[in-house]
Amino acid sequence: MHPGDGSTLDRAVDSLLHFDPEVEQAVGDALESAPTSPLVQSFAAYLGALGTEPGDALAARQRFGRYAAGVDGSSLPVRERLHVAAAEAWLAGDLHRAGGLLEELSLVCPRDALALAVGHQLDFFTGDSVRLRDRIGGALSAWDAADPHRGLVLGMYAFGLEESGHYRLAEEAGLAAVEQNPRDVWAIHAVVHTYEMQGRVSEGIGYLDARREDWAQGNYLNVHNWWHYSLYALEAGDTDTALSIYDAALHNDGSAGVAMELLDAAALLWRIRLAGRESGPRFVALADAWAARADPPFYAFNDVHAVMSYVGAGRLAEAARLIADRRRWLAQGGPDSVTNRRMTADIGLPVCEALVAHGQGKHATVVELLWPLRRRLHEFGGSHAQRDALQKTLIDSALGSGRHELARVLISERIGLRPDSSYNWAARARLADSLGDATLATAARGHARDAAAAAAETLLPLSLRPDVHAPSGESAAPGGGPVSR
């Protein structure tokens, strides 16, 4: 620990683990009190990259570059040296190297909560579900049960378990973490993911309602957890509630326009579009928000959601311009942004092209582009729940192009994993209609209605639901705050 950076750095780490917007002030205070501390400078660098905001990352890269120019990294103690190297790698655009360096650090310092939390988010950004699980699982035994941060580390483990498909273990770990720290919004989020992935919609709604005081405001993850609530509303067949959440919490005239909010907004509206339901003028306003950002190439996952918004708004020319810009960037080459270059080339661009094709009604092209990628989509980050919008796009186009056998396989896979999902049974009904099987279509629609009705019983009527809101400065990650997925 560098002299003078202790208490402020501890406060900053605690805020980071709680997704508390106060982390920005705490890191600023730490920089002021210990401007030459390798740990503080690395923390500030991480904070600049976590929000996937190109401007924040550039500012962090410039500030960290000035600091690192005067530091002999080889002379630093191992903890400081690896943090500095990881921060430098991430700001240079090599997320896999940064994550590997932090994993190396966890071997020798398994109780370094900053290394675990940042490494965990890097695993998430790169879609590495195994390391998302094992980075935390490997360190957990070094944490004493009495340590006040152990529960927060357990919450991270819960999310890694969920993304790796260990839903029972994930739920148990997440619930235990929340029991220790009721405002552990990442653990709450992990539990919500387990219900989402199993189609346990009623339980998910009930859990979010019961814990609303803990997650619904005052943290960087509140918008994303409202997004999860809106997904449950769609499963309950309640588009009105989903859109009321959109207007109050996801995107409105007072939104900050940061990437993490816009991602969730696009992902919800796209699902509503796929369901054949109307969302009014919202896509146009959302496309305006993406266009106002004019982002350079930075994170392919963001690009895909910008294209979703453009296509949803009918602005295919803008989507095409973004795709062309990314193609030019790839052709120019360069040693920087190695992770995003690979993500863009392998996943981002074909997915963007598939979204445009979907907007044009070229469903055979969508299938041609997405079918080979359906088991590789994790390579450009996000969670299974987020990437499910693309899986649903593939199903919609398989049905739209008359690829009945393909649609049957995709829908059968989903029903096997989530037999109580109203979406899955509605998709099977669509397939039966296409095949002219009225008996199967009627039965599948009955299953869909029953699943939606079961979820709707748990969903509070709009008239009884407290106002959803995302207080100014707390709704996303301005200034490079923590990711909210």
Legacy VTK file of the C-alpha trace (Angstrom):
# vtk DataFile Version 3.0
C-alpha trace
ASCII
DATASET POLYDATA
POINTS 485 float
0.000 0.000 0.000
1.374 3.396 -0.955
1.603 5.879 1.944
-1.548 7.972 2.097
-3.740 5.863 -0.209
-5.198 3.487 2.381
-8.484 4.814 3.690
-9.585 6.543 0.498
-8.654 3.509 -1.595
-10.553 1.207 0.749
-13.571 3.489 0.481
-13.313 3.436 -3.305
-13.097 -0.378 -3.441
-16.110 -0.695 -1.158
-18.080 1.676 -3.417
-17.035 -0.286 -6.500
-18.213 -3.564 -5.007
-21.570 -1.984 -4.170
-21.908 -0.312 -7.613
-22.212 2.932 -5.678
-21.824 6.152 -7.709
-19.737 7.470 -4.818
-16.845 5.466 -6.284
-16.001 8.346 -8.611
-15.596 10.784 -5.751
-13.654 8.242 -3.710
-11.204 7.579 -6.528
-10.860 11.307 -7.114
-10.068 11.798 -3.434
-7.535 8.991 -3.559
-5.836 10.554 -6.570
-5.629 13.861 -4.765
-4.182 12.366 -1.596
-1.839 9.856 -3.282
-1.217 10.926 -6.898
1.845 8.690 -7.294
0.235 5.512 -5.917
0.312 2.697 -8.503
-2.846 1.201 -7.025
-4.794 4.451 -7.094
-3.655 5.287 -10.615
-4.591 1.806 -11.788
-8.009 2.081 -10.125
-8.620 5.392 -11.888
-7.641 3.778 -15.187
-10.040 0.882 -14.629
-12.836 3.283 -13.783
-12.296 5.091 -17.071
-12.731 1.876 -19.040
-15.522 0.120 -17.122
-18.358 2.184 -18.563
-17.415 1.351 -22.212
-17.491 5.090 -22.937
-14.855 5.935 -25.598
-14.333 9.479 -24.326
-13.821 8.381 -20.742
-11.426 5.648 -21.800
-9.389 8.092 -23.896
-9.108 10.538 -21.007
-8.062 7.719 -18.687
-5.509 6.490 -21.201
-3.938 9.936 -21.485
-3.836 10.461 -17.718
-2.447 7.001 -17.052
0.094 7.389 -19.846
1.503 10.510 -18.213
1.777 8.671 -14.920
3.294 5.475 -16.343
5.920 7.401 -18.300
7.621 8.259 -15.022
7.361 4.810 -13.412
9.747 1.871 -13.659
7.236 -0.924 -13.517
9.871 -3.613 -13.008
10.873 -2.047 -9.703
7.377 -2.161 -8.228
6.170 -4.838 -5.797
4.291 -7.631 -7.537
0.801 -6.390 -6.662
1.413 -2.863 -7.873
3.329 -4.076 -10.935
0.532 -6.356 -12.097
-2.162 -3.742 -11.511
-0.206 -1.201 -13.546
0.382 -3.719 -16.344
-3.286 -4.743 -16.377
-4.486 -1.149 -16.526
-2.054 -0.390 -19.332
-3.190 -3.457 -21.302
-6.872 -2.625 -20.946
-6.435 0.995 -21.964
-4.479 -0.214 -25.006
-7.469 -2.375 -25.947
-6.153 -5.821 -25.020
-8.855 -7.001 -22.637
-7.750 -10.632 -22.636
-4.217 -9.707 -21.585
-5.543 -7.408 -18.876
-7.760 -10.166 -17.530
-4.870 -12.629 -17.592
-2.614 -10.286 -15.640
-5.275 -9.791 -12.975
-5.745 -13.536 -12.750
-2.004 -13.869 -12.204
-2.316 -11.271 -9.465
-5.105 -13.254 -7.806
-2.768 -16.236 -7.527
-0.506 -14.311 -5.177
-3.077 -11.881 -3.738
-6.406 -13.752 -3.720
-7.859 -11.215 -1.282
-7.269 -8.252 -3.573
-10.912 -7.255 -4.055
-10.057 -4.666 -6.710
-8.289 -7.253 -8.857
-11.173 -9.701 -8.483
-13.890 -7.152 -9.254
-12.155 -5.679 -12.297
-11.079 -9.083 -13.579
-14.654 -10.301 -13.175
-15.926 -7.470 -15.353
-13.228 -8.138 -17.958
-14.350 -11.751 -18.124
-17.872 -10.471 -18.652
-16.810 -8.049 -21.397
-15.011 -10.850 -23.228
-17.766 -13.420 -22.714
-15.490 -15.864 -20.887
-18.044 -17.636 -18.702
-15.606 -20.256 -17.407
-13.130 -17.688 -16.143
-16.027 -15.521 -14.932
-16.787 -18.444 -12.625
-13.332 -19.771 -11.804
-11.507 -16.489 -11.220
-13.767 -15.908 -8.219
-14.190 -19.538 -7.212
-10.436 -19.986 -7.100
-9.989 -17.046 -4.736
-13.018 -17.580 -2.514
-11.424 -20.081 -0.118
-8.831 -17.456 0.849
-11.564 -15.199 2.230
-12.471 -15.614 5.868
-16.200 -15.872 6.538
-15.960 -12.860 8.853
-14.481 -10.585 6.208
-17.082 -7.889 5.409
-16.303 -8.133 1.700
-16.565 -11.910 1.423
-20.293 -11.740 0.767
-19.704 -9.337 -2.105
-17.122 -11.693 -3.573
-19.667 -14.505 -3.188
-22.117 -12.379 -5.186
-19.604 -12.220 -8.032
-19.203 -15.976 -7.824
-22.969 -16.365 -8.117
-22.965 -14.540 -11.443
-20.069 -16.620 -12.760
-21.901 -19.790 -11.741
-25.076 -18.603 -13.470
-23.329 -17.732 -16.730
-21.712 -21.183 -16.642
-25.087 -22.887 -16.298
-24.859 -23.910 -12.625
-28.226 -22.413 -11.783
-28.918 -24.116 -8.455
-25.466 -23.295 -7.095
-25.726 -19.769 -8.483
-29.063 -19.163 -6.806
-27.774 -20.483 -3.487
-24.633 -18.354 -3.647
-26.534 -15.263 -4.722
-29.154 -15.575 -1.995
-26.425 -16.132 0.610
-24.556 -13.063 -0.623
-27.679 -10.904 -0.406
-28.380 -12.247 3.069
-24.983 -10.894 4.124
-25.298 -7.616 2.215
-28.896 -6.722 1.320
-27.741 -3.953 -1.011
-25.395 -6.193 -2.983
-27.018 -5.323 -6.294
-24.660 -7.539 -8.303
-25.741 -10.562 -6.271
-29.404 -9.566 -6.612
-28.749 -9.318 -10.349
-27.151 -12.786 -10.337
-30.215 -14.320 -8.677
-32.477 -12.585 -11.195
-30.400 -14.085 -14.011
-30.856 -17.585 -12.616
-34.636 -17.158 -12.703
-34.479 -15.688 -16.213
-32.414 -18.558 -17.588
-34.742 -21.188 -16.123
-37.957 -19.443 -17.129
-38.953 -18.992 -13.465
-40.693 -15.738 -14.257
-43.061 -15.549 -11.297
-40.206 -16.095 -8.865
-38.109 -13.468 -10.614
-40.882 -10.887 -10.407
-41.538 -11.728 -6.762
-37.854 -11.502 -5.874
-37.374 -8.109 -7.517
-40.528 -6.752 -5.888
-39.525 -8.037 -2.448
-36.063 -6.465 -2.679
-37.003 -3.279 -4.528
-35.762 -0.995 -1.750
-32.305 -2.529 -2.135
-31.804 -2.302 -5.904
-34.217 0.165 -7.517
-32.215 3.353 -6.969
-28.930 4.745 -5.741
-26.628 2.426 -7.714
-25.198 1.941 -11.169
-27.131 -1.279 -11.756
-30.672 -0.047 -11.141
-31.470 0.574 -14.817
-30.297 -2.874 -15.770
-32.321 -4.543 -13.035
-35.398 -2.615 -14.228
-34.588 -4.036 -17.666
-34.769 -7.522 -16.193
-38.123 -6.629 -14.673
-39.337 -5.541 -18.100
-38.286 -8.905 -19.601
-40.427 -10.640 -17.031
-43.308 -8.331 -17.963
-42.967 -9.370 -21.608
-43.098 -13.043 -20.604
-46.296 -12.193 -18.739
-47.691 -10.731 -21.956
-47.755 -7.238 -20.429
-46.185 -4.929 -22.992
-47.708 -1.886 -21.279
-45.737 -2.539 -18.106
-42.550 -3.173 -20.082
-42.977 0.141 -21.886
-43.819 2.001 -18.683
-40.520 0.759 -17.267
-38.781 1.784 -20.475
-40.155 5.323 -20.238
-39.452 5.767 -16.543
-36.142 3.970 -16.081
-34.489 2.930 -19.342
-34.720 5.895 -21.689
-36.497 9.232 -21.590
-35.810 12.926 -22.166
-33.774 13.108 -18.968
-31.568 10.095 -19.694
-27.824 10.587 -19.589
-27.334 8.961 -22.991
-24.574 6.680 -21.748
-23.910 3.410 -23.518
-25.055 1.113 -20.740
-28.518 2.675 -20.585
-28.878 2.734 -24.360
-27.923 -0.944 -24.582
-30.763 -1.977 -22.314
-33.198 0.336 -24.075
-32.357 -1.099 -27.499
-32.470 -4.680 -26.236
-35.977 -4.208 -24.841
-37.447 -2.441 -27.860
-35.956 -5.051 -30.199
-37.666 -7.842 -28.272
-40.965 -5.963 -28.461
-40.449 -5.576 -32.199
-39.763 -9.305 -32.625
-42.960 -10.043 -30.724
-44.886 -8.036 -33.303
-45.909 -5.404 -30.785
-45.754 -1.635 -31.114
-43.465 0.664 -29.147
-44.580 3.974 -30.674
-41.927 6.619 -31.405
-39.407 5.244 -28.931
-37.084 3.679 -31.494
-36.709 7.028 -33.260
-35.732 8.823 -30.050
-33.342 6.027 -29.167
-31.728 6.108 -32.605
-31.273 9.853 -32.175
-29.462 9.202 -28.885
-27.100 6.721 -30.491
-26.472 9.017 -33.446
-25.674 11.926 -31.130
-22.876 9.888 -29.592
-21.099 9.324 -32.923
-18.961 6.673 -31.279
-15.664 5.619 -32.817
-14.880 1.895 -32.927
-14.566 0.885 -29.284
-16.751 -2.082 -28.275
-18.579 -4.243 -30.808
-21.344 -5.092 -28.347
-22.299 -1.420 -28.260
-22.241 -1.193 -32.063
-24.736 -4.043 -32.351
-27.206 -2.273 -30.090
-26.798 0.982 -31.975
-27.660 -0.885 -35.177
-30.690 -2.442 -33.451
-31.912 1.064 -32.747
-31.313 2.323 -36.280
-33.066 -0.687 -37.806
-35.963 -0.412 -35.371
-36.364 3.238 -36.338
-36.294 2.343 -40.042
-33.030 4.238 -40.513
-31.209 1.549 -42.442
-28.849 4.028 -44.093
-27.446 5.002 -40.692
-26.957 1.360 -39.805
-25.154 0.827 -43.107
-22.887 3.814 -42.436
-21.866 2.428 -39.054
-21.099 -0.951 -40.617
-19.063 0.676 -43.399
-17.121 2.745 -40.866
-16.181 -0.368 -38.897
-15.108 -2.150 -42.069
-12.797 0.748 -42.961
-11.358 0.694 -39.458
-10.596 -3.010 -39.701
-9.001 -2.590 -43.117
-6.686 0.121 -41.806
-5.227 -2.300 -39.269
-3.115 -1.250 -36.327
-1.676 -2.730 -33.147
-4.209 -1.172 -30.783
-7.683 -2.374 -29.767
-6.766 -5.964 -30.497
-9.739 -7.379 -28.585
-12.353 -5.183 -30.216
-10.865 -5.756 -33.664
-11.355 -9.478 -33.262
-14.829 -9.062 -31.767
-15.878 -6.711 -34.559
-14.555 -8.865 -37.380
-15.750 -12.222 -36.072
-19.059 -11.358 -34.405
-20.011 -7.683 -34.435
-20.133 -7.021 -38.174
-21.979 -10.195 -39.204
-24.509 -9.602 -36.426
-24.998 -5.978 -37.501
-25.501 -7.126 -41.090
-28.039 -9.700 -39.909
-29.990 -7.006 -38.071
-30.084 -4.850 -41.188
-31.210 -7.848 -43.244
-33.967 -8.460 -40.713
-35.095 -4.878 -41.129
-35.241 -5.439 -44.886
-37.260 -8.636 -44.498
-34.389 -10.708 -45.914
-34.868 -13.567 -43.511
-32.808 -16.094 -45.463
-29.829 -13.755 -45.180
-30.370 -13.409 -41.434
-30.273 -17.186 -41.065
-27.170 -17.423 -43.245
-25.372 -14.906 -41.023
-26.562 -15.908 -37.549
-26.814 -19.687 -37.760
-23.011 -20.232 -37.870
-22.535 -17.777 -34.988
-25.248 -18.899 -32.613
-22.837 -20.794 -30.348
-20.103 -18.155 -30.659
-22.023 -15.020 -29.751
-20.490 -15.005 -26.265
-17.180 -14.058 -27.860
-18.200 -10.408 -28.042
-19.352 -10.177 -24.457
-22.618 -9.706 -22.632
-24.689 -12.241 -20.760
-26.796 -15.127 -22.018
-29.889 -13.063 -21.227
-28.662 -10.115 -23.274
-27.550 -12.184 -26.241
-30.922 -13.957 -26.284
-32.282 -11.108 -28.403
-30.065 -12.390 -31.209
-31.154 -15.986 -30.698
-34.757 -14.814 -30.963
-33.885 -12.903 -34.134
-32.560 -16.127 -35.633
-35.763 -17.990 -34.713
-37.913 -15.227 -36.175
-36.019 -15.371 -39.462
-35.978 -19.172 -39.548
-39.770 -18.997 -39.383
-39.919 -16.065 -41.782
-37.803 -17.833 -44.403
-39.642 -21.127 -44.201
-36.713 -22.979 -42.626
-39.087 -25.153 -40.652
-36.655 -27.862 -39.583
-34.199 -25.262 -38.389
-36.928 -23.436 -36.492
-38.082 -26.738 -34.959
-34.572 -27.461 -33.665
-34.100 -23.985 -32.215
-37.493 -23.938 -30.512
-37.102 -27.483 -29.208
-33.774 -26.527 -27.620
-35.426 -23.640 -25.820
-38.447 -25.549 -24.562
-36.157 -28.220 -23.164
-34.362 -25.602 -21.079
-37.307 -23.313 -20.277
-40.524 -25.311 -20.489
-42.532 -22.575 -18.751
-41.616 -19.744 -21.137
-44.576 -18.164 -22.894
-42.243 -16.967 -25.685
-41.050 -20.502 -26.415
-44.569 -21.904 -26.720
-45.720 -18.958 -28.827
-42.821 -19.672 -31.180
-43.857 -23.318 -31.396
-47.396 -22.194 -32.226
-46.042 -20.025 -35.056
-44.140 -23.008 -36.408
-47.237 -25.221 -36.222
-49.228 -22.577 -38.092
-46.594 -22.562 -40.833
-46.803 -26.336 -41.077
-50.607 -26.288 -41.127
-50.853 -28.295 -37.911
-53.861 -26.690 -36.238
-53.957 -29.177 -33.357
-50.350 -28.541 -32.373
-50.791 -24.784 -32.800
-53.815 -24.764 -30.487
-52.014 -26.796 -27.838
-48.896 -24.630 -28.018
-50.930 -21.438 -27.701
-52.618 -22.915 -24.666
-49.231 -23.531 -23.068
-48.178 -19.975 -23.934
-51.328 -18.505 -22.393
-50.932 -20.566 -19.238
-47.290 -19.540 -18.820
-48.100 -15.866 -19.369
-51.043 -16.018 -16.981
-48.921 -17.596 -14.244
-46.395 -14.789 -14.559
-49.093 -12.123 -14.757
-50.509 -13.247 -11.406
-47.263 -12.117 -9.776
-46.884 -8.883 -11.718
-48.330 -5.914 -9.862
-50.916 -3.887 -11.793
-49.602 -0.541 -13.002
-51.995 1.258 -10.679
-50.392 -0.421 -7.648
-46.765 -0.201 -8.703
-44.593 2.531 -7.201
-43.128 4.910 -9.748
-40.036 3.486 -11.369
-37.308 6.014 -11.634
-33.587 6.366 -12.114
-32.419 9.375 -10.112
-30.067 11.762 -11.842
-26.480 10.649 -11.498
-27.451 7.142 -10.422
-28.892 5.601 -13.518
-25.849 4.425 -15.378
-22.155 5.009 -15.465
-21.254 8.587 -16.344
-17.601 9.393 -16.033
-16.602 5.762 -16.440
-18.539 4.195 -13.596
-18.997 0.453 -13.280
-20.630 -1.579 -15.982
-24.360 -2.219 -15.639
-25.353 -5.368 -17.416
LINES 1 486
485 0 1 2 3 4 5 6 7 8 9 10 11 12 13 14 15 16 17 18 19 20 21 22 23 24 25 26 27 28 29 30 31 32 33 34 35 36 37 38 39 40 41 42 43 44 45 46 47 48 49 50 51 52 53 54 55 56 57 58 59 60 61 62 63 64 65 66 67 68 69 70 71 72 73 74 75 76 77 78 79 80 81 82 83 84 85 86 87 88 89 90 91 92 93 94 95 96 97 98 99 100 101 102 103 104 105 106 107 108 109 110 111 112 113 114 115 116 117 118 119 120 121 122 123 124 125 126 127 128 129 130 131 132 133 134 135 136 137 138 139 140 141 142 143 144 145 146 147 148 149 150 151 152 153 154 155 156 157 158 159 160 161 162 163 164 165 166 167 168 169 170 171 172 173 174 175 176 177 178 179 180 181 182 183 184 185 186 187 188 189 190 191 192 193 194 195 196 197 198 199 200 201 202 203 204 205 206 207 208 209 210 211 212 213 214 215 216 217 218 219 220 221 222 223 224 225 226 227 228 229 230 231 232 233 234 235 236 237 238 239 240 241 242 243 244 245 246 247 248 249 250 251 252 253 254 255 256 257 258 259 260 261 262 263 264 265 266 267 268 269 270 271 272 273 274 275 276 277 278 279 280 281 282 283 284 285 286 287 288 289 290 291 292 293 294 295 296 297 298 299 300 301 302 303 304 305 306 307 308 309 310 311 312 313 314 315 316 317 318 319 320 321 322 323 324 325 326 327 328 329 330 331 332 333 334 335 336 337 338 339 340 341 342 343 344 345 346 347 348 349 350 351 352 353 354 355 356 357 358 359 360 361 362 363 364 365 366 367 368 369 370 371 372 373 374 375 376 377 378 379 380 381 382 383 384 385 386 387 388 389 390 391 392 393 394 395 396 397 398 399 400 401 402 403 404 405 406 407 408 409 410 411 412 413 414 415 416 417 418 419 420 421 422 423 424 425 426 427 428 429 430 431 432 433 434 435 436 437 438 439 440 441 442 443 444 445 446 447 448 449 450 451 452 453 454 455 456 457 458 459 460 461 462 463 464 465 466 467 468 469 470 471 472 473 474 475 476 477 478 479 480 481 482 483 484
